[in-house]
Amino acid sequence: MNIVVVSDFAHVNGGNAAVALGSAVGLAARGHTVTLFAGAGPVDERVLASSIDVVCTDQYSIADDPRRLRAMVQGVWNAEAARAMARLLGRMDLDSTVVHVHGWDKVLSSSVVRTALSRGAKVVCTYHDYVSVCPTGGFYNHQKDVICELRPLSGACVVEGCDRRNAAHKWWRVARSTVQRQWGGIPSDVKHVVVVSDFSRRILSPFLPAGTQVHHVRNMIEVRRTEPVEPESNKPFVMVGRLSREKGPHLLAAVAQRTGWPVRFVGEGESDEEVRRLAPAAALTGWLSRDLVMQELSGARALIFPSLWYETEGLVVLEAAAIGVPAVVADSCAARDLVIDGETGLYFRGGDANALQAAIARLQDDQLVRRLGRAAHQHYWSHPRSLENHVADLEDVYAQVLSGH
């Protein structure tokens, strides 16, 4: 089988790229012919050490491009990336090729999807977020700090001031989303879609064309099985991820300030200063390597996942469970699907700091923490998210795509 894995980035800089590159490496190891098509380097060392061919346009991401006009144009329609995709596919037998798109909105644009579709390639898109249908990619109003229930690109959506930056940036996002829909073929012409959770399927399904084949492929995490840690012996409650309002760090900071409970924030973002102001005694580690993140989780009493927006999954909840650390998650986000309330972790009402405080208060009970942590560990390892299982699921999807089903 010949597989083109499409990713904005040729290196791991987030969950999207981690899954794209990890699956590429796994597929190559299974003997498939794999090409990584990416927009921005450098190329991940695991990819370089594998049999994977690499086509990288070596462009700036939209956010990093110092020439802002070029970034704006390229972000809407990346003509150079489209030409590179056309050259690549021109050398391939498209009857035995699957083009699997993981990311396009940070560098490549929907131009690469349209090129693949126009060439007659068999295209699969994994929707790691909601940018396939929502202009801002998250169904979230950043100005009001609430989930947005407006229909994407409706008149009400277009005029709503929901962007995290300003109105001008929202208008650019609307333009990009319109081009993506009208000319890029997303989501209208993508017949095979991969979702990463039942939650994201429920959010996306109303906006996908009739006849779209939706496949649920669970993302993998890289974690080695060990005996569960003893979270009941730990003191700090830990949040891992980007520190921005939609992720809810201010909720946890407010709880920490009220109660004096030890809290550690692993990550960084535009909410750093707000968190420091709300909870001056809390620890902020900044970005850490994955090994150090796992060390932080190993020392946690519980993982706190207070996200205000939908998310599509929340893999850090699984990483915590894999080592025996329970999680407290907002019941309004996709991570709720990864926790059995009262058995492997706890829910709290999304966006409610008082509800979060009440949930964490329950975890002052050592016996409850121990029971939840052991159950989380057992539940995870009964169905581990291994690379092998992930690749096997992808192979099933690709077989269906190539057979025309």
N, C-alpha and C positions, 0 to 999 in steps of 0.2 A: 504494500500500500504506500502511496506517495502522499505526504501530508505537508502542507504549508501552514506553519503556525505564525499568525500575524499578531504582533505586539507593538505598542508604541515604543517600548523600551527594550533594549537588548540585555539589560541587567535588572536585577531585582531592586525595585524602589517602592514596593507596596504589594498588596495581596494579589492584584490583577497580574502583574508581571511574574510574581512568584509561581502562580498556577500555570501561566503560559509557558514559562521556561522549564519549570519542573516537569510538566507534561511532555514537552518537546524532548527533554533528556530521556524520560521514561519510554516514550514511543521509539526513539532511536535505539535504545537498549533492547527493545523487543524485536529489532530487525527491520523496522520500517524505514523508508527513505524520508528524511525529515529536512525541511528547509525552514529556517527562522527568517521571517521578513519583519524587520524592525525599522523604527524611525530614528532613534537616538541611541548612541553608544554610551559608554564602552560595552563590549560584549562580555557577558558573564563567563567566568573561567570554566564552569562546568560545561557550558556549551562549546567553548573552544577545545575542551579535552574530549569531546564526543565526536561522533561521525556526522554531526549536523552541519549542513551547508548554511552559510549566513549571507543574507542580503540586507545591508543596513544603509539607509539613505544618509546617515550621519547629519541629521538636522537638529536644530534646537527644538525643545518643547515649546509650546505656546508661552508658557509662563517664564521660560528662561531666555527667550530670544531678545537680545538688546535692541533689535530693530523692530519696534512695536507695530509699524504698519505692515511689515512682512508677516509678523506673527498673526495679526488679525486676518490677513488674506489667506495665509497658509492654513490657519485653523479652520477656516470655512471650507476651503478646497485646495488640497495639497497636490498641485499638478505634477511636481517632481516625483512624489511617491507613486502617483497613478502611473506615470511612465515606467517607473522601475518595476511595478507590479505587472504591467503589460509585457515587459521584456522577460520577466521571470516565467510567466505563464506561457509565453510563446515557445519556450523550450521544453514544455512538459506535455505528457499525454494526459489530457484533462479527463478522459474516461476513467482513469484510475487514480485521480487526484482529488483530495479534499482540501479546501482552503478553510482553515479554522481561525476565525477572527476573535481575538480576546480583547484588544484595545485599539481604538482608532482616534479618540477625541482629544488626546494630549499632543500628538505629533502628526499622525498620518492623515487624519480626516476621513470622512466617508467616501472620498474619491477612490480609495483602494478597494472598497467593497463594490462600488459601481463598476470599476474596471474588471474585477473578477466575475461579477454577474454578466457583464456585457460579453466577456470572452466565453461564456458558457460553462464556467467552472462551477463545481458543486460547493456551495458555501454554507458553513455553519458559523453562527455567532453565539459566543457565550456572553450573556448579559450579566456582567459582574456588578453593574450598578443600574441606574434607570435613565442614563443619558440617551438610550435608544428611543425614548418617548418623551422625556421631560427636558425642557431647555436647560435647566440648571443641574439636571442629573440626579436629583434627590427627592423630588416631591416635597420640598421644604421651603418655607418662607423664612429666610434668614433675618429679615428685618423685624418680624413678629415672633420669632422663635417658636413656630408652630408648624406642624405638618400641613402641607398645602393640598387641598382637595379639589382645586380647580382642574378642569380638563386641559391637558397640555395643548398649547397653541390656540386655545379658544381666545375670543376677544378679551375675556376677563383675565386670562393668563397673560396675554401679551402686555396688558397695561398695568399688571400688578407689580409693585416695586418689591420684589422678593429676593433680588440678588444680594450676595454678601458684600459686594463692592458698591455699585452705584447703578443708576438707571441706564447709563450709556452701556455699561457692561451687560446688563440684561438685554438690551436691544441687540447687541452683538450675538449673544447666546440665542436669541430668537431667530436671528438671521441664519446662524449656523444650523440650528435645528430644522428650519424650513428647508434649507438646501439639502440637508441630510435626508429629509423626508421626501422631497420632490425629485431630487436628482441622485442622491446617494443610494436610494433603495432601502433605507433603514427606517422603520421595520417592514415596509410594504412588500419588498421583493425577497426577503430572507425567509426561505421556506422551512429551514431547520434552525431551531433556537435551543440553546442549552441554558437552563436556569440552575442556580446553585442551592436553592431552598424552596420548600413549598410556600413559604411566606412571599418570596419574590415572585413566584409564579402567580399567586393571587393578586399581587399588585399589578403585574405586567399584563396579564391575560386580557383584561378588557380593552387594551390598546393594540393588541396584535391582530393582524388580518385573519379572517376566517381561513381555515385550512393550514395554518402554521403548525408544524410538528414541533411540539415542545418536549424536550428531553431533560430529565432531572439527573444531572451528574454531580455527585457530591465532591466538593473540593478536598484535596489531600492536605495533611499537615505532616511535617517531618519531625517525628518524636520517637525516641527509643523507649520501649517498655521497661519500666523498672517497678520496684515496689512503691506503693503510694507514699507520698510524704505525710507528715503528721501536722496538718494545718491547725489543729487545736492547740499546738504548742507555739504557734506563731502569733504575733500581735498585729502587724500592719494590715490594713485593707489596701488593695492595690488596684489602680486603674492603668490600663495599657492602651496607648494609641495617641492619635493626634489630639492635641488640646485646643479644640475649637468649640464654639457654643453648641453646635448641633450634636456634638458628642457628649454634652452634659457634664463636663468637669466641674462647672460652677455649682451644680447640685451637690456633688460629693464634697467640694470645698466648703460649702455652707454647713453641711452636716459635721464635717471635721471641726469647724470653728465652734459650733454649738456644743459639741460633746467632748472635745479633747481626744477623741479616738485617733490613734496613729494612722495616717494615710500617706501613701506614696503614689505619685503620678509618674508613670514611665512613658515619656514622650515629650513632645513640645509642640507649640503652635501659637496662633494669635491670642489665645486665652491665657498664656503664661502669666501675664501681669495680673489679670483678674483673679486667677487662682491664688497667686501669692498674696494679693490684697485680702481676699476672703479668708484664707487659711495660712497665715504666716508661719505656723509651726509645721505645715505639711512639707514633705520632701518632694522635690522635682528633679528627676534624674537627667532630663533631656533624652535625646534618642540614644538607644543602646543597641549593641549587636544582638542577634537573636539568642546567642548563648547567654548573654547577660540578662536578657529579658526572661529567659527560662529560670535563671537564678532568682530573679525578683519574684517570679510566680512561686517558686519553691519555698520562698520565705513568707508567703502571704497567708493570712488567715482565710481570706476569700478574695476572689476577683470581683471588682465592681464594674458593671457594664451599663452606664446610665444614659445611653444614647437617646436623644430626643427625636432623631429622624428614623426613617424606616430601616436603614441598612439593607443588605441582601443576605448576610449570614452572621458573621462575627466569629472568625476562626479562633481568636484568642480564648474564647470560652471553651473550645475543644482542647486547646493546648493546656489550659488549666486543668480540665477534667482528666486529661491523659496522665497527669502526675498526681491526681488525687486532691485537687483544690476546688472547692465548690464556687459557684458564681451567683451573684445577685444581679439580675438583668431586668431592664425595663420591659413591661409587658406589651409595649406598643411597637417594639422593633423585632427584626427577624431573629435575633439571638434567642428569643423566647422558645423557638423551636428546638434549641440545643439543650434546654434545661427542663427537667420534670419538676414542677413546682412542689417543694416540700420533700422531694426525694433525692435529687441530685443538686439542687440549688434552690434559690428563692426568686419569685417575681416581686416587683413593686410597680405601682402605678406610674407609667411613664410621665416624666416631667414634674413629679411631685416630690419635693425634697423631704417633706414630712413622712411620706410613704417609704422613701429610701431609708430614712433614719430608723423607722420602725423595723424594717427588714434587717438592717445591720444590727439593731439592738438584739434581735433574736440570736444573732451569731456571737453574742457574749457567752452563750452556753457551749462549753467545750464538747459535751457529748453530742449535741446537735451538729456542730461543725465536723466532728469526726465522722458521724453517720453520713452526712451529706457528701463529704469528701470521698469516703470509701465507696459509696454508691456511684458517684460520678466517675470514679476510676473504673469500676466494674462495668458500668454501662458503656463507657467509651470503648474499652478493649473488647467488648462483645461484638462490636462492629467498627473496627479501627479504620480511620481514614488514611489508609496507606497509599503510596504512589502506585503500587501494583494494582490495587482495586480500582483506583481512579483511571489508570490506563486501560484496564479491561473494560470499564464502562464506556470510555471513549471509543474503543475498538468496536463495540456493539453499535454505537451511534453512527460511526463512519460506515459500517457495513450496511446499515439501513439507508444512509444517504447515497452510497454508491449503487445500491440496488434500485434506487428510485422510489422507495417506499416513504 
